[in-house]
Amino acid sequence: MSYFADEAEVDQYIGGVFRAAAEHPESGPKFAAANMVMRVYYTDPDCQMNILMREPRMEIVIGDIDEPADVTLMMKSDTGDKYWRGEYNLAVGLAKGEVKAKGPVNKILKLVPLTKPLFPMYRDLVADKDAKVG
């Protein structure tokens, strides 16, 4: 069984940490400066998340958008959850084929270090859900 009940929860928690990243004083401006569109297709439950990294700030849009993605990632929603908890290595996941990518993967891997300070924020976001599940 998946950690997330539905698309709304994927957006609430994973989308929530991306929204928090946009506001983060260190990571936010660096994400915005990446000047790219990253689309993530999460499965089980399904959620299409578009992360528009452009100055002045990063924006998160759920569902279809007209803009093409520079990089597309495909993974299970539970993999996204593990990643944001700091329990999943994205580079290893890509190498094993657990995470599929289209586009210049090196662009994504350059952003990975920016996410590490956000792991505690994600764990705070899911703490109430963990307490109810656990």
Buried (B, 14 or more C-beta within 10 A) or exposed (E): EBBBEEBEBBBBBBBBBBBBBBEBEEBBBBBBEBEBBBBBBBBBBEBBBBBBBBEEEBBBBBEEEEEEBBBBBBBBBBBBBBBBBBEBBBEEBBEEEBBEBEBEBEBBEEBEEBBEEBBEBBBEBBEEBEEEEE
